[in-house]
Amino acid sequence: YMIRGGRKDKIRPKDVIGALCTVMEFEKIGTLEIQDTYSLVTAYEPVYADSIRIKGKMRQIMIRKD
């Protein structure tokens, strides 16, 4: 999954993991990669949310297709 928000938004790994734990179990979250403007997360189950709140702002979640 791709989350619209990255280092330029001052997002840290614990911010993303904490927000994802509100919609899924911690054990179902895989690798996390934070880029400048987006973050990539590997999840072992589908995320049933269009957006999550990270650092007080709603961030869009999209399925990344390679």
N, C-alpha and C positions, 0 to 999 in steps of 0.2 A: 504494500500500500504506500501511497505517497501522501504526505501531509504538507499542506501549504504553510510553511514556516521553517526557518532555519537559523543559522548563526547570526545573520544580519538582524533577526528579530530577537536576538539574545536568548534563544531557546537552548536549553541544556538537555542532556539525555534523561535526567531524572524528571524533567518537566513532561516529556513525551511519554515516558513509561508510566508516570503517575496518572496522566490523563487517560491513557489506554486501559489502565486497570479499573477505570470506572465502567467500561463497557465489556471487558473480557478478563479472564483470569491471567495472572502473571505468568503462569507456566505455559500459556498459549502464545506468548510473545517471543519472537525469535530475535534475529539480529536487527540492529538499529544503526543507521548511517545518517548523520546530519551534515547537509551541504549548506551553502550560503543562503539559498532562498527556499529550500524544501528539505524534507526529511523522508527517508525511506525506511519502512518497517516490514519485516517478515513476520507474518502471523500464521499460526497453525490452525486457525479456525476463522470463518468469515467474520468481518466486523460489520455489525448491523447498525451503523450510524453514518450519517452523511457528513457530520462535523463533530468536533470535540472542542472543549474549552481548554486552551493552553495559555497560561500567564494572563488570564483575564480576557482573552480574545477568542472568538470562535474561529477554528481552523478547519478548512475543508479537507475531507479524506477522499482520495480517489484510488481506484484499482489501477495499478501500473501494469501495462502490457508490454512485454519485450518482444 
